[in-house]
Amino acid sequence: MYLPQLLKKSAKGEKLVALTCYDASFARLMVRCGVDILLVGDSLGMTIQGHATTLPVTLEQMTYHTEAVARGAEGGALILTDLPFGSYQQAPEQAFAAAARLLAAGANMVKLEGGSIMAATVAFLSQRGVPVCGHLGLLPQSVNQTGYAAQGRDGAGATRLLRDAEDLMGAGVKLMVLESIPSVLAEEVTQRLAVPTIGIGAGPYCNGQVLVLQDMLGLTPKPPRFARDFMAGALSLEEAVLSYARAVRMGEFPGPEHCV
C-alpha cells in the first residue's frame, strides 16, 4: 500500500490499524487480517534482541527486517520503518542516506522521533521524495533523558508538544505517532493537524492506533498500561490480530483503562 491510499482511507473516517512487524510470516498474517500499517519498529531491539532499550539497534538491522517484512507483505500494507538512533540526528544529509537505504529495502515511509528540532530534517527528506512520519510524546530513543514517563501532562509540556506537532506538519510529515500523552491532548493535536495521528497510549481520539505485537499477544512480562492482551480467549494468532483490528476500527480499543 502506498501513502495516498492510506490517507484516502483516513479521510473517509476509517480508523487506521497498525502493528509492529519484524518478519515475513507475521507480515503475511497481518496483511491477511487487514492491518493497514506494518511498523518495522526499532522496538525489535527489546522484543527480538532482548536489549533494555531501542538504542543498540543499527541501520543494518533495520534494513534486514524491512526486507523481510516487505517480502511477506507483498504490497498489501504500508510499511513504515523507524530510523534508528544515531542514523538521522546529525544532519539532514545523514538522515536522507539512511532513509534511502530503508526505502530501497522495501519501506514506504520512515519514522523519526523529535519535535521542532527535527523540522529541517523532515523538510529535507520530504522535498526529496521520502515520506516521513513524526513521533511525539514519549520518545523511546530519548529514554536516558526522560525515562518511560508519560509526556505532556502539564501546561508547558502540552504547549510544547502542540508547537512541535504544528512545526513538523509544516515541514511535511504525513503521519504523526503520539505516544503516552493524555487523551485530551491527543484529541487537540488530532483536531489541529491536517495529517492522521496514530496513538499508542494516547487515548481513543487519534485517527488510528498502533501496538507492539508482543504486547498485543500478551508476551510481555510487564506490559505497559496502554496495552491489551488480544490473545486472551483467542484460538489462534490470526483470531487475535483480527480481534485487535476490529476493536480499533469499531472504536472499542483503547478504552479508558488504557489511557495514561
N, C-alpha and C positions, 0 to 999 in steps of 0.2 A: 504494500500500500504506500502511495506517495502522500506527501503532506496535503496537497489540495483536496484529496478525497477525505482525509481525516477532518480537515477544517470544515468541509461541507457537512459532514455528519454532525459536528458540534453546532454548526449554525442552525441546523434543524431542531436543536434542543435535545439531541441524543446524548446521554452521558457516555463519556469515553472510558473504556475499561483497559487498564494497564496492569501488567505484572512484570517483575524481573524475570529474566530468562538468560540462561548461560550455555545451553547446548541444543543440538538439533532435535533430540527426542521431545523435549518439552516444547520447543518451538512448534513442532508439528501438532502436538496436543493442543496448545493454546490457540493456534490458528483454527483448528477444528472446532474449538469451543467458542469462537467468535471474539477472542481478545483483540482489541484494536491496536495496542501498543506493546511491543516486547522491549522492555528496558534492559539492555545489557549493562547492568549496573556495576560500578566498582565495589558494590556490596559483596561481590564474589570474593573479595579479599577475606571477608568474615565467614560467609556461608560455605564457600567452596574450599578456600585455602586454610581457614582456621585462625586467621590473624585477629587481633583485638580491635583493629580499626581498618579503614579502607586505604590508609596511607601507603602501605607497601606495594600496592597494585601498580604494574607497569603498563606502558603503552603497548608493548609487545603482547602482554597477556590480554588486554582489552581487544586487540586486533584478532588474536586467536579465537576468543569466544564470540566475537562478532561474526567471524567467518562461519563458525559452527551454527550459530543461530540463523544466519541468512540462508544457509543451505537447507535447514529444516523448515523455515518459514515459506520459502519459495514465493515471496511477494505477497503473501496473504495478510500481512500486518505491517504496520510501520515499525521499523527497527530504530530505536533510539539508544545511542551508546554514550556512556559517560566518558568525558575527557578525564583521565586520572590525574591525581595530584602531581604537580610539577611539570605537566605537559603543556600548560597553557598560560600560567600566571606571569611568566617572564616578559612576554611581548606578543603582540598580535600575530607577528610572523611565525612565532613558535607555535601558537595555537592553530594557525592555518595548516602548518606542516603536519601536526598531529591529527587534525580533523580530516585532512586529505587521506591519510592512511586508513582511518576508520571508515570513511565513505567508500574507499576502494575495496575494503573488506566486506562491504555489504550494508553498512549503516545508511539509513535515510536521513538521519538527523543526529546532531551531537548535543550533549548537555554539559553545561558548566555551572559551577557554583559561584555565588558572589553577587553583590549589588552594583551600585553605580560605578564602582571602580572598574568593573568589567565591561562597561558600556562601549568603550572604544574598541575592545576586542570583539564584542558582538557585532558592531558595525563593520569592522574589517572582514569578519567571516561572512556576514550576510551579503555584503557587496560583492563577494567573490563566489557566490553560489552555494554557500554552506548554510543549511537551515539550522537554527540554534534554538534550544530550549533553555530557559533560565531556571534557576533553583534558588529560592529564598526561604528564610526561616532558619530551622536547624540545618547547619551545613556540616555533614559528616567529615569533610576534609579539613574543617577548622576545629575539630574536636579538642585539640590541645589548647585552644583559646577559650572555648565555650563549654566544653563537655557535651553531654547529650541532653541538655536542658531545653525546654520549650522556649521559643523566642516571641518577641512582640507582645509581651504581657503588660507592659506599662506604656504610658502615653508616648514617651520618647522613642521607645522601640517600635511601636506601631507606626508612628510618623516616619521614622527612618525607613521602615520596610515599604510603606506606600510610595515613598520617594524613589526607592531603589526599583520597585516594580515599574513605575512610570518611566524611569530613565532607561531601563532595559527594553521596554516596549518601544520607546522612541528610537532606540539603537537598532531594533529589528528582530527581537526574539519573536517566535511564532507560537510557542507554548511556554507555560510557566508552572513549574512544580513548587508547591507550597508545603513545607514540612513542619509539623509540630508548632503550629501557631493557633491562637484562639479562633474559633469558628466565626465569630463576629468580624474579626479582622480579615479572615479569608473571604468572607462574603463581600466586604468592602473592596478588597483587591479585585475580586472577580467582577464586580459591577463596574469598576473603573477601567479595567483593561479591555481592549478590543481583541485579545487573543485568549484561547481557552486556558483555564487553570486546572491543574491536576493535583489533587490533595492527597496527602499522607499524614494522618494525624492533624488535619486541618478542618475537620467538620464536613457537613453534608452539602455545603453551598457551592463547592467547586464544580467545574464543568466535567470533571472526571475524577477517578480515584486510581491509586496505584498501591500495591503492597509488595513487600519482598516475598517471593514464592515460598520460602521456607517458613516464614511467619504465617502465611495463609494456609499452609499444610500442617500447622501445629508441630513443626520440627524444632522450633527454637525453645531452648530450656526456659529462658526468661523473656517471653515476648513483650514488645512494647505495648503500652496501654491501648494504642490505636489499632492493634491487630485483632483479627478474629480467626479462629481455627475453623476453616470451612471443611476440613477433613473429618471433623467430628460428625458422626452419623452418616457420612458418605460411604458408598460401597466401592468406589474406585476413584483414582486421581481425576479422571475425566468428569465424574459427577461433582467433585469438589470444585474444579475450575468452572464448570457450568453454573454451579450454585453461586460462586463469587460473582461471575459476570452478570447473572440475573439480579442479584442483590444490588449491585451498583446501578444497573440500568433502571431498576424499579425504585431507587431511592431508599432502599431498606438498609443499605450499608454506606457509610458509617452511621451508627446510632449515637445517642447522647453519651453512652458509656465509652465510646471510642474517641471522644474529644479531649483535648489537653486542658 
